[in-house]
């Protein structure tokens, strides 16, 4: 290969590298939301929590939320059962003050998780069902408070 050919190949490869370096970045799009018919999706339905404010739910605990057709909700916080009402207007969701049983949790971690869950339910302002099928309960700022998967009746590990 002549020096002239080697120089041409080097310049050509350099030009390609420069073009790749200035190519626009690929945009990452969040999971699309599907709030069409949110009321029909939630009332009735049952959900299992998988994440509380960015922290995975403790394995082996039952943290659930069920909506019945009359606007009532019920579930488990990990140790205790709860029940109350829910109001949905568009994607705006709120819960009435929830009543719960008062059984002591043997595990302090589960007890703290349950307290965080009950507190989170009081801060919910919006519900989103994603295209992936998860239910995200969000706060006033739009941040995720609790993320659920639909309860299909299959036992979780």
N, C-alpha and C positions, 0 to 999 in steps of 0.2 A: 504494500500500500504506500502510495506516495505521501509526502508531507502535505501536499495540497488536499488530497482525499481525506487524510486523517483530520486535518483542520476543518474541512466541510462537515464531516460526521460529528466532530466535537461541537461545532456551532449549532448544528441541527438538533442534537440532543440537548444542548443548553437551552435552546429556544423552546423545546417541548417542556423542559423542566420549569422554565419561567412561566409558561402558560398554565401549567398545573398549579403552580404556586398562587396565581392570581385568580383561579377559578372561584366563583362564589360558593360559600359554604352551603351545605345541604340543610334546609330547615327541618327541625325536629318538631313534629306536630303532636300535641297531647292527644290522648284517646278522645275520640269524639263523644259528645254527650247525646243521649237520646231521651229527651223529656216529652216526646209526643205521648199523650195519653198517660201521663205519670200517675194520675189518680187510679186509673184502671190497673196499672202495673203494681201499685202498692196495696190497694184495698181490694181483695185480701192478698196477703203474701207473708212469708216467713223468711228471716235472714239470720245468718251467723256472722258475728263480727270477726274480722281477721286482723284489724289494725285500729289502734286507739292513738290518735294524734302522732302518728309516725312510729309507734311502738307495736310490734306484733303482740297479739293476744297470747297469753300464757297457754302453752300446749296442755290439752286435757281439760281446760275449763270451758264451761258452756256460757257464752255471752251471746245472747240472742235478742231479736226484736221481731215481733209479729204484729201485723196490721189486720184488723178484721173489717168486714164490709161496712160496719156502722161508725167507723172513725175511732174505735178504741184500739189501744196498743197494749201489748203485754210482752213479757220476756223474762230472761234471766240475766243477772249481772255477774254470775260466777259462783255466788253463794246463795243469793236471795232472788226471789221472784218479784216482779213489779208489774203494775198495771196503771193505765191512765187514758187520756184522750190525746188525739192528734188533730191538727187542723192543717189542711193543704190547700193553698190558693196559688195556682200556677205551679211554680217550683218552690214557693215559699212554704216551709214546713215548720211547725212549732208543736211542742207538747205541752199539755196541761201539767200542773205539778203531779208527779208520779208517786203512787203509794207503793211501798215495798215491805216484804217480810223483814224481820230483824234477826235472822240467824247469824251466829258468829261464824266467821271463816276460820278454819284451822290454820291456813297458810297466810302469813302476813302479806306476801306478794299478791295473792289472789284478792285479799281484802283491799289492798291499795288499788288494784286494777278495777275492782268493782266500784270503789268510790270515784275513780277517774271516769268510768263509764257513765255512772249516774250524773256526775257533774257535766260531762260532755253533752248528754241528752238535753240538759237544760240550756245549752248554748247553741243548739241547732237552729239555723235560720233558713236553710235551703237543702233540698234533696236533688240528687242527680243520679240517674241510672245511666251508666256508660255503655258504649257499644259492646264492651266486653262482658256486660251483664252485671257488673258490680254496682252496689248502691253506695253512694258517697253522701254522708251527711256533713254539711259544711256550715261554718260559722258566718258571722256578719261580714268578715273580711274575705270570705270565699274559700278560705283554707279548709282542708279536710280535717274533720274532727273524728269521724268513725267511718271505716270502710267495711262493707259486708259483702258476702257472697250469698246467693239465694240458697235457702235450705231446701234441698231436694229430697230429704228424708234419708239420705245415705249417711251413715255414721262417719264422722270425721276422725282421722287418726289422732 
